[in-house]
Amino acid sequence: MRLPCLASLAVLASLPLAGWGQEVAAPTHIQVTTTFTRKDASGKVDTITSPTVVAISGKQATIGVGGADGGINFSVTPTVGADGAIALKMDTQIKTKADPATQNPDELRRKQKEAARQKSNMPLFHSAIPAEGLYSVEDIAGARRWLKVGRVVDGWTIKSYDEKREVLVISQLGKVQELTLHKAIVDGLAVTHGNTTNASVKSGESTKFTTPEGVEVEVKAEVIQMTK
C-alpha cells in the first residue's frame, strides 16, 4: 500500500475542515436615532420625542410613542449594502384623537384626506383590484381615476404593483417612487394613518420626511461596533 508523502499530509492539514473551527461573521448593527417634531399654531417647532434603537442589518426594529388615544408607531428596517450605504425602509403609523364634536366616520375620513392632500405633492393611491389590474389613483388636482400599469398620472408612469406590501411603483425620468395604499382607520374617537418611506444614507448621516399629519421625522443611521 502506497503511503501519502509528508508534503501531501502538510497540505491536507492546512485545509479547513467543514464545520470545524469556522467563525461565523457577526451581524452588522445599526444605531437608529429618530426625532419627531411638529410645528404649533405659531410656527414654533416642538420636539415630540427623540428615541434611539439598535437594529440588525436587514431586520425590523419598532419604536412606539404615546398611548391608546394617540401616538406614533414607527418601524425601520436598515440594510447595509456592499458600498456601505444604509437603505432605510420606514413605516409610520400615527393615531390622532378625533374631535369629540365630530363622531361621523365619513367626516373624519374626509378631514384626514384633505390633510394628506395638503401635505403631499404626489398622487394618492386609494385602492386596487389586482385581478383586473386596476388601481385607483388621485392626481394632485383631486381627480380620482382607475388606471392600469403603463398609464401616466401627474407625469409619473405606473410601473408595477406589489400586492403583498400594497405598494404602487411609479417612475419619472429615471426616478422611482413608491405610493403606499392610503389608509384611514376609524377606531372609536381615534384615526390611524400609515405611510411608508424609503431612503438611503451614509453611515452617520440622516434623512427627513414629513407625514400627511404634519409630523416631521428625522432619521439618523450609523453602523456601530458591538462589544462582546
Secondary structure, 3 states (H helix, E strand, C coil): CCCCCHHHHHHHHHCCCCCCCCCCCCCCEEEEEEEEEEECCCCCEEEEECCEEEEECCCCEEEEEEECCEEEEEEEEEEECCCCCEEEEEEEEEEEECCCCCCCHHHHHHHHHHHHHHHCCCCEEEEEECCCCEEEEECCCCCEEEECCCCEECCEEEEEEECCCCEEEEEECCEEEEEECCEEEEECCEEEEEEEEEEEECCCCEEEEECCCCCEEEEEEEEECCCC
